[in-house]
Amino acid sequence: MNNIHALMKGILNIITIIEDCICVIGIWLTTILTFFAIVNRYFLRLPIMWLNDLALYCFIFFMLIAAALTSREGEHTSVGIFREKFFKGKPKFNFFHSIIIDIISIIVVLIFLHVTWQFMLQAIKYPQYGTLVRWFNASWLISTLFFTIILILIHSLTSLVINIGKFREIYTKDKGA
């Protein structure tokens, strides 16, 4: 059991590192491409139109991964102000609320999983290339959406397991006291 736990923790750590790296590289690459597009257009009077498209593709890609990252951090699917206002100082209700949010998130993600799977299969079968960046297969972004949904599902399931464990810990502590 400890080996499985250690393996899962190791896999989640690798996913975390990959997500963080993609987001850092993505924001920097998007910023640099946008900066050069602005310099070329407004200061050098040499508009290179494909820079804008490439910056947009990079932005879309890293924003999809950022959606999974925010789900991992527990900030994407919940409304924090509601929890803070109504469950402050009530850890049992706070974790129960988190469990309900996780379950709803998992159901919604499972609904979107099938749709994004179909989109990905269609994108693989019929690739679409960028208009100005002709070598860029824009269908790749649709495939990224499917993998983002998978990552969100993994993070939501992890959050659910952690919140159930914390809820059980608080519940048994209150019951034993």
C-alpha positions as CSV (number, residue, x, y, z in Angstrom):
1,M,0.0,0.0,0.0
2,N,2.9,2.4,0.8
3,N,4.5,1.6,-2.5
4,I,1.3,2.5,-4.4
5,H,1.0,5.7,-2.3
6,A,4.6,6.6,-3.1
7,L,4.2,5.8,-6.8
8,M,1.1,8.0,-7.0
9,K,2.8,10.8,-5.1
10,G,5.8,10.6,-7.5
11,I,3.5,10.7,-10.6
12,L,1.7,13.7,-9.2
13,N,5.0,15.4,-8.5
14,I,6.1,14.9,-12.1
15,I,2.8,16.2,-13.4
16,T,3.2,19.2,-11.1
17,I,6.7,20.0,-12.4
18,I,5.6,19.6,-16.1
19,E,2.6,21.9,-15.6
20,D,4.7,24.5,-13.8
21,C,7.4,24.4,-16.5
22,I,4.9,24.7,-19.3
23,C,3.1,27.6,-17.7
24,V,6.4,29.5,-17.0
25,I,7.8,28.9,-20.5
26,G,4.4,29.7,-22.0
27,I,4.0,33.1,-20.2
28,W,7.6,34.1,-21.1
29,L,7.3,33.0,-24.7
30,T,4.0,34.7,-25.2
31,T,5.4,37.9,-23.6
32,I,8.5,37.9,-25.7
33,L,6.6,37.1,-29.0
34,T,4.1,39.9,-28.2
35,F,6.9,42.3,-27.4
36,F,8.7,41.7,-30.6
37,A,5.5,41.9,-32.6
38,I,4.8,45.4,-31.1
39,V,8.4,46.5,-31.6
40,N,8.3,45.3,-35.2
41,R,5.0,46.9,-36.0
42,Y,5.1,50.2,-34.3
43,F,8.8,51.1,-34.0
44,L,10.5,49.4,-36.9
45,R,7.5,49.7,-39.2
46,L,8.1,46.0,-40.2
47,P,4.9,44.2,-39.2
48,I,5.5,40.4,-39.1
49,M,2.0,39.2,-38.9
50,W,2.8,35.6,-38.0
51,L,4.3,36.7,-34.7
52,N,0.9,37.6,-33.5
53,D,-0.6,34.3,-34.5
54,L,2.3,32.4,-32.9
55,A,2.0,34.4,-29.7
56,L,-1.8,33.5,-29.7
57,Y,-1.1,29.8,-30.2
58,C,1.4,29.8,-27.3
59,F,-1.0,31.7,-25.1
60,I,-3.9,29.3,-25.8
61,F,-1.6,26.3,-25.2
62,F,-0.3,27.5,-21.8
63,M,-3.7,28.8,-20.7
64,L,-5.2,25.4,-21.2
65,I,-2.4,23.9,-19.0
66,A,-2.9,26.8,-16.5
67,A,-6.5,25.7,-16.2
68,A,-5.3,22.3,-15.0
69,L,-2.8,24.0,-12.7
70,T,-5.4,26.2,-11.0
71,S,-7.5,23.1,-10.6
72,R,-4.6,21.4,-8.9
73,E,-4.3,24.3,-6.5
74,G,-8.0,24.2,-5.7
75,E,-8.7,27.7,-7.0
76,H,-10.4,26.9,-10.3
77,T,-13.6,25.3,-9.3
78,S,-14.6,26.8,-6.0
79,V,-15.8,30.2,-4.9
80,G,-13.6,31.1,-2.0
81,I,-15.6,34.0,-0.6
82,F,-18.7,31.7,-0.1
83,R,-16.6,29.2,1.9
84,E,-14.9,31.9,3.9
85,K,-18.1,33.7,4.8
86,F,-20.2,30.7,5.8
87,F,-17.8,28.1,7.0
88,K,-15.1,30.2,8.8
89,G,-14.1,28.4,12.0
90,K,-16.2,25.3,10.9
91,P,-13.6,22.9,9.5
92,K,-16.1,20.0,9.2
93,F,-18.5,22.0,7.1
94,N,-15.6,23.5,5.1
95,F,-14.3,20.0,4.1
96,F,-17.8,18.8,3.4
97,H,-18.4,21.8,1.1
98,S,-15.0,21.0,-0.6
99,I,-16.1,17.3,-1.1
100,I,-19.4,18.4,-2.7
101,I,-17.5,20.9,-5.0
102,D,-15.0,18.1,-6.0
103,I,-17.9,15.7,-6.8
104,I,-19.7,18.3,-8.9
105,S,-16.4,19.1,-10.7
106,I,-15.7,15.5,-11.4
107,I,-19.2,15.0,-12.9
108,V,-18.8,18.1,-15.1
109,V,-15.3,17.1,-16.2
110,L,-16.5,13.6,-17.1
111,I,-19.3,15.1,-19.2
112,F,-16.7,17.2,-21.1
113,L,-14.3,14.3,-21.4
114,H,-16.3,12.6,-24.0
115,V,-16.8,15.8,-26.0
116,T,-13.2,16.7,-26.0
117,W,-12.3,13.1,-26.9
118,Q,-14.5,13.4,-30.0
119,F,-13.0,16.8,-30.9
120,M,-9.5,15.4,-30.5
121,L,-10.2,12.4,-32.8
122,Q,-11.6,14.8,-35.4
123,A,-8.6,17.1,-35.1
124,I,-6.2,14.2,-35.6
125,K,-8.2,12.9,-38.6
126,Y,-8.5,16.4,-40.2
127,P,-5.6,18.6,-39.3
128,Q,-6.0,22.3,-39.6
129,Y,-3.0,24.5,-40.1
130,G,-2.6,28.2,-39.1
131,T,-3.4,30.9,-41.7
132,L,-0.2,32.9,-41.1
133,V,1.9,30.3,-39.4
134,R,1.4,27.7,-42.1
135,W,3.6,25.1,-40.5
136,F,1.7,25.2,-37.1
137,N,-0.9,22.5,-36.8
138,A,-3.7,24.3,-34.9
139,S,-5.5,21.0,-34.3
140,W,-2.8,20.3,-31.8
141,L,-4.5,22.8,-29.5
142,I,-7.7,20.8,-29.6
143,S,-5.7,17.7,-28.5
144,T,-4.2,19.8,-25.7
145,L,-7.8,20.5,-24.5
146,F,-8.5,16.8,-24.1
147,F,-5.3,16.3,-22.1
148,T,-6.1,19.4,-20.0
149,I,-9.5,17.8,-19.1
150,I,-7.6,14.6,-18.1
151,L,-5.3,16.7,-15.9
152,I,-8.3,18.5,-14.3
153,L,-9.9,15.1,-13.7
154,I,-6.7,13.8,-12.0
155,H,-6.4,16.9,-9.8
156,S,-10.1,16.8,-8.9
157,L,-9.9,13.2,-7.9
158,T,-6.8,13.9,-5.9
159,S,-8.5,16.8,-4.2
160,L,-11.5,14.6,-3.4
161,V,-9.4,11.9,-1.8
162,I,-7.5,14.4,0.3
163,N,-10.7,16.2,1.4
164,I,-12.4,13.0,2.3
165,G,-9.4,12.0,4.3
166,K,-9.4,15.3,6.2
167,F,-13.1,15.2,6.7
168,R,-12.9,11.7,8.2
169,E,-10.0,12.8,10.4
170,I,-12.0,15.8,11.8
171,Y,-15.2,13.7,12.1
172,T,-13.5,10.9,14.0
173,K,-11.6,13.5,16.2
174,D,-14.9,15.3,17.0
175,K,-16.7,12.0,17.6
176,G,-13.9,10.7,19.9
177,A,-13.7,13.9,21.9
